[in-house]
Amino acid sequence: MDGCIDCPWHGSRFEIGTGRRRRGPTVYDQPHFEVRLAEAAGYEARRVS
């Protein structure tokens, strides 16, 4: 695995860890989030620029 994911609808390719596009047709990077376990239950997510 190279750390990327492909969109099944339009074929664009993105880095999982950063959201950066690696192949179009998209011209935009995707947002990415820091995720951690919440103390109470579930998860907490914070968008990273």
N, C-alpha and C positions, 0 to 999 in steps of 0.2 A: 504494500500500500504506500502511496506517495503523499498522503496527507491531504488529498483533495477529494471533492465530491462533485458529481455531475448532476445537473438539473435534468430530470427525465422529460420535461416538457419542451425546452428549447435548446438543450445541449450545452449550455454554458458550464464552465468548470470553475470552482472556487476552492481556495485553501480553507480547510476546516478551522484551523487555529486563528486565522486573521480575517477571514471573509474576503480577502483580495481575489479579484477575478484573474483567472489564468487563461481563459479562452472564452470568446464571445459566442453568440451575438451580443450579449449584454455589454454595456459600456460602464456599468456601475459596480462598485464593490458592495458586498453585503455587510450589514452590521454584525458585530460579534459581541458576545457577552461573557463575563466572568460568572461562573455558576459555582455555588457552594451549598453544602447541606445546611439547612436552617436548624437552629437549636431546638425549636419546638417540634417541627416535623416538616417534611417536604424540602424544597430548595429555594434559594434566593438567587436572583439574577440581576446583574448590573451591566448596562451597556458600556462598552469600551470604545473610545473614539478611534 
